[in-house]
C-alpha cells in the first residue's frame, strides 16, 4: 500500500543573517515555523525541514533579488518551484502586527492560494554578470560626475590667472589641462592648494573615465554573448541593452506576454476610470532603469530612424504632444524588445562576415560602397564593435548574392 504524503507550501521571510520559514498544508493550516542561517548549510537545513512535513509543492520567498537570492538559487537547484512574494498588505499588517513569523506565514499562504505567481530571476547566467558590472559602472559614472562638478566649482573661485587659462574650455579639456599641473614650492599657499585640488580632481576624473571605458567594453562583450539580436536593434547600445537584459533576467520566459514586459518596464497605461469617466494615467511603477532605456531608444530613433520620424509626424498631425508620442513609442518598443528577448532571431556574426568578404576578394571599401555606408561602420561591424541587425542582414544578403 502506497503512503500518501501531504502537500506542503512554504514561505520565507529573508534577512541578511537568517531566514524565517513557515510551512502550511493544502488546507491552510500552519504546520510550524523555524529559523535558519542565511548560508549554504542553512539553505540545506531549510529544505530538509520543509520536507519533513510532506511533499514540498511551492515556496514563496520575499526579496528573491536581494537577501533571498542565494536561497532562490538553492531551491531552483533542488527542483522546488519558487515564487516571488511581495511584502504583506499594509492594512493586514496593521491588524495582525509585524513579526518575521507573521511575514513568513503570510508568504506561505500567498504561495498556497496563488496570490504570489511571479517567477523570480534565476540569477545564474550571463545576465547576472551584466547586472553586477552595471552596479560598478553606475557608481563610477556618479563619482565622475561629482568630481567634474567639484572641479568646475573650484575653478570658479581659483585665482584669476587660472580662471583665464580655463575660461572657455569644456569639462574634458579642463581635466586634461589640470591633470598636468604641478604645485610649486614658491607658490602662494592659496595658489598651491588650488592647483593641488584641481590636479587631484582631474586625475580622479581621468581614472574613473578609464574605469568606465573598461567596464563598457566588458558589458558590450557580455551583451553580445547574451543576446546579439537585442544589441543589434536600432538605438540599443551596451548600456541600454544591459538595463533591459537585467530587467528580464537570465530566464526571460518568466514573462508571460509582451504586456507583462511593458508593465515591468512601466510603459503600459494604467486604468484610472471612475463612473462615466473612462481614462488611463501614466504608469509610474515598474523598473525605472528599464523605462529609461526605452526612453533612450525612443529619443534616439526620433533623431535617426526614418520610420520613427514618420510615425511621430503622423501622430503630431493628430494633435499629440511630443511627450505623448514618446509614451506611445515606448509601448511599441517594449513589444519589439519583448520579442527580441524571448525569441531572438539569428544575427550574422561580424567575424563570419569578414571571412566571407575576404574569401570573395572584396575590400572593406567595396562592401561599404555596395551597402551605401561608411567604411568605419563595416570595420566596426566585423570586429563586433558596432552592432546593427539591419546592416548585418543587408551585408549577409550582399555576400550571398555575390556567391550566387
VMD Tcl script that draws the C-alpha trace (Angstrom):
set ca {
  {0.00 0.00 0.00}
  {1.45 3.38 -1.07}
  {1.54 6.00 1.68}
  {0.25 9.42 0.71}
  {2.46 12.34 1.70}
  {0.75 15.63 2.48}
  {1.29 18.62 0.23}
  {3.30 21.39 1.89}
  {3.66 25.05 0.96}
  {6.46 27.14 2.41}
  {7.00 30.83 2.99}
  {10.30 32.53 3.79}
  {10.94 35.96 5.28}
  {14.54 36.67 4.27}
  {17.17 38.66 6.15}
  {20.89 39.17 5.85}
  {21.95 36.81 8.64}
  {19.00 34.41 8.95}
  {15.79 33.36 7.19}
  {12.50 32.59 8.94}
  {10.40 29.88 7.27}
  {6.80 28.79 7.81}
  {5.03 25.69 6.47}
  {1.30 25.27 5.80}
  {-0.65 22.33 4.41}
  {-3.03 22.35 1.45}
  {-5.90 23.35 3.78}
  {-4.02 26.43 5.01}
  {-3.24 25.07 8.48}
  {0.04 26.25 9.96}
  {2.34 23.28 10.45}
  {5.31 25.02 12.02}
  {7.92 27.78 11.85}
  {11.70 27.77 12.13}
  {14.77 29.92 11.58}
  {17.91 29.00 9.64}
  {21.19 30.71 8.82}
  {21.44 32.53 5.50}
  {24.24 30.35 4.11}
  {24.64 27.12 2.15}
  {24.30 24.91 5.21}
  {21.23 26.83 6.38}
  {19.60 26.51 2.94}
  {20.06 22.73 3.03}
  {18.60 22.53 6.53}
  {15.63 24.66 5.46}
  {14.81 22.33 2.55}
  {15.11 19.26 4.79}
  {12.87 20.87 7.43}
  {10.15 21.58 4.86}
  {10.43 18.03 3.53}
  {9.72 16.60 6.97}
  {6.12 17.88 6.75}
  {5.40 16.27 3.37}
  {5.92 16.89 -0.34}
  {7.03 20.47 -0.92}
  {4.85 21.87 -3.73}
  {5.77 25.54 -3.76}
  {7.77 28.03 -1.71}
  {7.12 31.77 -1.57}
  {10.22 33.87 -0.92}
  {10.45 37.57 -0.12}
  {13.34 39.51 -1.66}
  {14.40 36.98 -4.31}
  {16.66 39.63 -5.84}
  {18.42 40.65 -2.61}
  {18.66 38.72 0.69}
  {16.75 35.78 -0.79}
  {18.85 35.42 -3.96}
  {21.03 32.63 -2.61}
  {18.08 30.68 -1.22}
  {16.19 31.09 -4.51}
  {19.08 29.57 -6.46}
  {19.34 26.72 -3.96}
  {15.62 25.94 -4.20}
  {15.78 26.00 -8.01}
  {18.73 23.59 -7.97}
  {16.70 21.30 -5.69}
  {13.83 21.29 -8.19}
  {11.40 23.13 -5.88}
  {9.01 25.60 -7.50}
  {9.68 29.09 -6.16}
  {7.53 32.20 -6.46}
  {8.30 35.80 -5.57}
  {6.24 37.25 -2.73}
  {5.62 40.95 -2.22}
  {5.58 42.43 1.25}
  {2.32 41.85 3.15}
  {-0.62 44.18 2.67}
  {-0.26 47.21 4.94}
  {-3.86 47.07 6.14}
  {-3.49 43.41 7.11}
  {-0.17 44.22 8.78}
  {-1.80 46.93 10.91}
  {-4.46 44.45 12.04}
  {-2.16 41.50 12.72}
  {1.02 43.24 13.77}
  {4.55 42.79 12.39}
  {6.97 39.96 13.05}
  {9.18 37.68 10.98}
  {6.97 34.69 11.77}
  {3.83 36.55 10.66}
  {5.53 37.60 7.42}
  {6.77 34.05 6.74}
  {3.30 32.63 7.33}
  {1.78 35.27 5.02}
  {4.31 34.31 2.33}
  {3.38 30.63 2.69}
  {-0.33 31.41 2.35}
  {0.38 33.59 -0.71}
  {2.19 30.64 -2.30}
  {-0.74 28.37 -1.43}
  {-3.67 30.48 -2.66}
  {-1.98 31.77 -5.82}
  {-1.58 35.42 -4.77}
  {2.14 35.02 -5.48}
  {2.71 33.81 -9.04}
  {5.77 35.80 -10.11}
  {8.67 33.61 -11.22}
  {11.92 35.02 -9.77}
  {15.00 35.66 -11.86}
  {17.33 32.68 -11.97}
  {20.41 34.86 -11.34}
  {22.87 32.20 -12.53}
  {23.87 33.19 -16.06}
  {25.40 35.87 -18.23}
  {22.77 38.45 -17.30}
  {23.73 38.19 -13.63}
  {27.30 39.10 -14.62}
  {25.91 42.08 -16.56}
  {23.91 43.20 -13.52}
  {26.96 43.07 -11.27}
  {29.15 45.05 -13.67}
  {26.34 47.57 -14.23}
  {26.33 48.33 -10.50}
  {30.04 49.15 -10.63}
  {29.62 51.24 -13.79}
  {26.74 53.24 -12.34}
  {28.70 54.15 -9.23}
  {31.75 55.10 -11.32}
  {29.64 57.41 -13.51}
  {28.15 59.10 -10.45}
  {31.58 59.53 -8.86}
  {32.97 61.04 -12.07}
  {30.06 63.48 -12.24}
  {30.71 64.55 -8.64}
  {34.43 65.02 -9.32}
  {33.75 67.03 -12.51}
  {31.26 69.30 -10.70}
  {33.75 69.88 -7.89}
  {36.48 70.68 -10.42}
  {34.27 73.32 -12.04}
  {33.36 74.73 -8.62}
  {37.00 75.06 -7.58}
  {37.80 76.69 -10.93}
  {35.18 79.38 -10.26}
  {36.97 80.53 -7.08}
  {40.53 79.92 -8.29}
  {43.00 82.79 -8.79}
  {42.45 84.88 -11.90}
  {45.43 83.53 -13.85}
  {44.00 80.02 -13.57}
  {40.49 81.10 -14.43}
  {41.76 82.94 -17.50}
  {43.56 79.81 -18.66}
  {40.49 77.59 -18.13}
  {37.89 80.01 -19.45}
  {36.00 78.64 -22.44}
  {37.24 75.07 -22.02}
  {34.89 72.13 -21.85}
  {35.00 69.84 -18.84}
  {37.01 67.24 -20.78}
  {39.56 69.86 -21.88}
  {39.73 71.25 -18.35}
  {40.50 67.79 -16.98}
  {43.36 67.35 -19.48}
  {44.86 70.73 -18.55}
  {44.50 70.46 -14.77}
  {45.88 66.92 -14.65}
  {49.25 68.28 -15.85}
  {49.60 71.00 -13.19}
  {52.37 70.69 -10.62}
  {52.23 72.76 -7.42}
  {55.47 74.69 -6.89}
  {57.07 75.36 -3.51}
  {57.37 79.08 -4.30}
  {53.64 79.42 -4.96}
  {51.36 81.25 -2.57}
  {49.62 78.75 -0.20}
  {46.21 79.55 -1.70}
  {47.55 79.12 -5.26}
  {49.36 75.91 -4.35}
  {46.22 74.50 -2.70}
  {44.06 75.38 -5.71}
  {46.48 73.71 -8.13}
  {46.78 70.64 -5.93}
  {43.00 70.29 -5.52}
  {42.27 70.76 -9.22}
  {45.00 68.32 -10.19}
  {43.63 65.70 -7.77}
  {40.07 66.11 -9.07}
  {41.22 66.00 -12.70}
  {43.30 62.87 -12.05}
  {40.28 61.28 -10.40}
  {38.13 62.09 -13.43}
  {40.67 60.52 -15.79}
  {40.97 57.41 -13.64}
  {37.19 56.99 -13.46}
  {36.88 57.52 -17.21}
  {39.38 54.72 -17.83}
  {37.45 52.50 -15.40}
  {34.15 53.25 -17.15}
  {35.66 52.54 -20.57}
  {36.92 49.17 -19.36}
  {33.52 48.27 -17.89}
  {31.79 49.38 -21.10}
  {33.98 47.07 -23.17}
  {33.24 44.14 -20.84}
  {29.49 44.91 -20.83}
  {29.46 45.11 -24.62}
  {31.05 41.66 -24.90}
  {28.63 40.17 -22.35}
  {25.58 41.71 -24.04}
  {26.72 40.34 -27.39}
  {27.12 36.92 -25.80}
  {23.72 37.08 -24.08}
  {21.60 38.45 -26.93}
  {23.24 39.76 -30.13}
  {19.82 40.41 -31.71}
  {18.90 42.86 -28.94}
  {22.22 44.65 -29.24}
  {21.67 44.97 -33.00}
  {18.32 46.80 -32.68}
  {18.23 50.46 -33.69}
  {19.05 52.73 -30.75}
  {20.28 49.93 -28.46}
  {23.81 50.19 -27.13}
  {25.61 48.31 -24.39}
  {24.21 50.47 -21.58}
  {20.61 50.25 -22.82}
  {20.87 46.52 -23.56}
  {22.28 45.94 -20.06}
  {19.29 47.61 -18.40}
  {16.78 45.65 -20.49}
  {18.54 42.31 -20.01}
  {18.80 42.85 -16.26}
  {15.09 43.70 -16.07}
  {14.19 40.48 -17.91}
  {16.72 38.28 -16.11}
  {18.51 35.14 -17.26}
  {15.10 33.47 -17.74}
  {13.03 35.91 -19.85}
  {10.45 33.18 -20.41}
  {9.13 34.04 -16.94}
  {7.39 37.00 -18.63}
  {4.16 35.53 -19.97}
  {3.33 38.19 -22.57}
  {4.59 41.41 -24.10}
  {2.01 43.25 -21.98}
  {3.64 41.90 -18.81}
  {7.05 43.09 -20.03}
  {5.61 46.55 -20.78}
  {4.18 46.64 -17.25}
  {7.54 45.52 -15.87}
  {9.16 48.49 -17.65}
  {6.42 50.94 -16.56}
  {5.47 51.53 -20.21}
  {1.86 50.32 -20.01}
  {-1.02 52.74 -19.39}
  {-2.84 52.26 -16.09}
  {-6.62 52.35 -15.73}
  {-7.88 55.41 -13.83}
  {-11.60 55.20 -14.66}
  {-14.47 56.00 -12.35}
  {-18.17 56.10 -13.11}
  {-18.80 57.50 -16.55}
  {-15.21 58.74 -16.84}
  {-13.03 56.32 -18.82}
  {-9.37 57.26 -18.91}
  {-5.84 56.00 -18.40}
  {-2.99 57.55 -16.48}
  {0.79 57.38 -16.74}
  {2.32 54.28 -15.16}
  {4.96 55.42 -12.66}
  {5.73 51.90 -11.46}
  {7.89 49.16 -12.87}
  {11.64 49.03 -13.35}
  {12.65 52.66 -13.82}
  {16.04 51.84 -15.33}
  {14.34 49.73 -18.00}
  {11.83 52.54 -18.52}
  {14.70 54.97 -19.04}
  {16.26 52.52 -21.52}
  {13.03 52.54 -23.57}
  {13.02 56.36 -23.45}
  {16.59 56.49 -24.74}
  {15.74 54.15 -27.61}
  {12.72 56.30 -28.50}
  {14.65 59.59 -28.45}
  {17.50 58.07 -30.49}
  {15.10 56.77 -33.13}
  {13.32 60.12 -33.30}
  {16.64 61.58 -34.48}
  {17.96 58.86 -36.77}
  {15.29 56.29 -37.73}
  {13.11 57.39 -40.65}
  {10.19 55.10 -39.76}
  {10.04 56.57 -36.26}
  {10.28 60.11 -37.62}
  {7.37 59.45 -39.99}
  {5.31 57.95 -37.16}
  {5.97 60.95 -34.92}
  {4.97 63.39 -37.66}
  {1.73 61.48 -38.25}
  {0.84 61.45 -34.55}
  {1.77 65.12 -34.20}
  {-0.69 65.92 -37.02}
  {-3.34 64.14 -34.94}
  {-2.73 66.57 -32.09}
  {-0.39 64.52 -29.90}
  {2.34 66.30 -27.94}
  {5.97 65.17 -28.05}
  {5.69 63.61 -24.58}
  {2.58 61.67 -25.60}
  {4.31 60.49 -28.78}
  {7.31 59.23 -26.79}
  {4.96 57.34 -24.44}
  {3.32 55.66 -27.44}
  {6.73 54.85 -28.89}
  {7.89 53.31 -25.62}
  {4.90 50.96 -25.67}
  {5.66 49.91 -29.28}
  {9.36 49.50 -28.48}
  {8.53 47.35 -25.43}
  {6.64 44.99 -27.76}
  {9.65 44.78 -30.09}
  {12.12 44.28 -27.23}
  {9.97 41.51 -25.73}
  {10.18 39.54 -28.97}
  {13.94 40.04 -29.11}
  {14.33 38.85 -25.51}
  {12.09 35.78 -25.70}
  {12.60 34.67 -29.31}
  {15.71 36.39 -30.68}
  {16.36 35.94 -34.43}
  {19.70 34.80 -35.74}
  {22.05 37.71 -36.46}
  {25.08 37.30 -38.75}
  {28.30 37.39 -36.75}
  {30.86 40.02 -37.67}
  {33.77 37.60 -37.84}
  {31.82 35.35 -40.23}
  {31.02 38.31 -42.46}
  {34.69 39.28 -42.54}
  {35.77 35.76 -43.57}
  {33.19 35.70 -46.37}
  {34.30 39.12 -47.62}
  {37.94 38.06 -47.73}
  {37.02 34.81 -49.48}
  {35.28 36.80 -52.22}
  {38.30 39.10 -52.58}
  {36.44 42.23 -51.50}
  {37.84 45.17 -49.57}
  {36.03 46.99 -46.79}
  {35.65 49.96 -49.13}
  {33.95 47.76 -51.76}
  {31.45 46.46 -49.20}
  {30.79 49.92 -47.78}
  {30.11 51.32 -51.23}
  {27.73 48.47 -52.08}
  {25.82 48.95 -48.81}
  {25.88 52.77 -49.01}
  {27.54 53.20 -45.63}
  {30.87 54.24 -44.14}
  {33.95 52.02 -44.24}
  {34.36 52.56 -40.49}
  {30.89 51.08 -39.92}
  {31.79 47.92 -41.85}
  {35.09 47.64 -39.97}
  {33.42 48.06 -36.58}
  {30.66 45.62 -37.53}
  {33.20 42.94 -38.48}
  {35.12 43.46 -35.24}
  {31.91 43.38 -33.11}
  {32.49 47.00 -32.05}
  {29.28 48.17 -33.73}
  {26.00 46.24 -33.70}
  {23.20 46.86 -36.18}
  {20.96 43.95 -37.11}
  {19.57 45.61 -40.24}
  {23.05 46.43 -41.58}
  {24.37 42.95 -40.73}
  {21.47 41.29 -42.54}
  {21.95 43.51 -45.62}
  {25.67 42.73 -45.54}
  {24.92 38.99 -45.44}
  {22.45 39.29 -48.34}
  {25.06 41.20 -50.35}
  {27.66 38.49 -49.81}
  {25.14 35.75 -50.63}
  {24.29 37.46 -53.93}
  {28.00 37.52 -54.86}
  {28.22 33.79 -54.09}
  {25.28 33.07 -56.37}
}
mol new
graphics top color blue
foreach p $ca { graphics top sphere $p radius 0.5 }
foreach p [lrange $ca 0 end-1] q [lrange $ca 1 end] { graphics top cylinder $p $q radius 0.2 }
display resetview
